[in-house]
Amino acid sequence: MNQVRQQFSRDYLQCLSATRAVWPLMESLFPICRSITGEGVRQSLRIVAEYIPLRISEVPSGTPVFDWTVPPEWNVTDAFIADATGRRVVDFKAHTLHLVSYSTPVDELMALEQLRAHLHSLPDRPNTIPYRTSYYDANWGFCLKDSVLQALPAGVYHARIDSTLAPGHLTYGECLIEGDSADEVLIFTHVCHPSMVNDNLTGVAVATALAQELAKTRPRLSYRFVFAPGTIGSITWLARNESRVKLIRHGLVLGLLGDRGPLTYKRSRDGNTVIDQSAAHVLARSFPGARLMDFEPYGYDERQFCSPGFNLAVGRLTRTPNGQYPEYHSSDDDFSAIGAEEVAQSLQAAECILRTAEWNDTLVNLQPKCEPRLGARGLYRPVGGGSLQQSESALLWVLNQSDGTHSLLDIADRSGIEFPVILAAARSLFDAKLVRPAPQLADARRGVQ
């Protein structure tokens, strides 16, 4: 049983150690100005590639991707607002969130009254810089603390943005961990947010740590990790991989995994897929307080994978969902907003959910008429009369329910026994030639061996 658990997923302390190993990754990525295209994304992916092997893809601007088009590439070298003395009152180099992402170039002198139309602050949080974007509308702007904005005296200011919007590329990275099967598990995390930790350096870190662990052994299924900009990145990836999505068995979108809220799983569009059932089983039994959300067509990139033309079995794992924690999309989303313990717990949950889905089989009892003699096969204690042990109960449940229609997850849910115990029982019964994979699963990829 302990061997099954070790193969199944790491415990919390092991995940905490793995989290500490990728913490420098988040620290390296934090200062970089990232957006949906540009050198910031490339630089970030190069850093991730120091931890796991990445294949980088570049998709030219103007490429049609379903109803969208890959946008011009945006890069920025400097941006500021200076007062009449030349003092920078807002400085992109001090914090990347000071600049509205995808701002067009500007170099103008203007009165404060005119400049205000391009300034964004949070009056209810006067010491916080908001995060704002203008990806698909030619515009420009600055974000600043409301306390700074209110203190600006009337006068003329110099607004300068040294940016370029030009033909270039959208960049994403992929890490493929090959398994015994060509069927794939898709793990997606977005890499477009600048200088915010929970959203989404925690997603990048957890995905990286997962890939590192899976690369140590050959999994049953192949795992494809995609690090791409949000929305346009997943749309572009799907457009370029439409012919191969049939290989995707299930998947997870990872993000917002370090705040101090409870773990939250958002179901796929169908709501009853293996990954949905796996998440519900794992979170209910191992992570008290975790929440389940029904699918809705809003959120992160799960809405692209779950669009009706694809309808992939892809759920989303976060802690507090987007928009529901106070630091969301602001300068308050720094390292003080997350904890190593929370990231480690998120890593452990993601790994356990994926392993459960990967090892979920449907079996057939080869001795279905009454119970077979388990003691004669060394599966039952030689001296009876005591209370039934959980491992023995698991054997009986697997035998009783293995009629080709109930999966191991179904059995775990109905019996109330956690999945690794049911899996261990199934392996023992398989070795004893008492069960076999159901006919539609009777191949080397899916057997319990």
Secondary structure, DSSP 8 states (H G I E B T S, - for coil): -HHHHHHH---HHHHHHHHHHHHHHHHHHTTS---SSSHHHHHHHHHHTTTS--EEEEEETT-EETTEE---EEEEEEEEEE-TTS-EEEETTT-GGGB-BT---EEEEEEHHHHGGGEE--TTSTT--B--B-TTS----EE--HHHHHH--SSEEEEEEEEEEES-EEEEEEEEE--SSS-EEEEEEE----S-IIIIIHHHHHHHHHHHHHTTS--SSEEEEEEE-TTHHHHHHHHHSGGGGGGEEEEEEE---SSSS--EEE--SSS-SHHHHHHHHHHHHHSTT-EEE---S-SSTHHHHTSTTT---EEEEESS-TT-STTTTBTT-SGGG--HHHHHHHHHHHHHHHHHHHT--EEEESS-SS---SGGGT-S-SS-SS---HHHHHHHHHHHHTEEEEEHHHHHHHHT--HHHHHHHHHHHHHTTSEEE-GGG-STTTS--
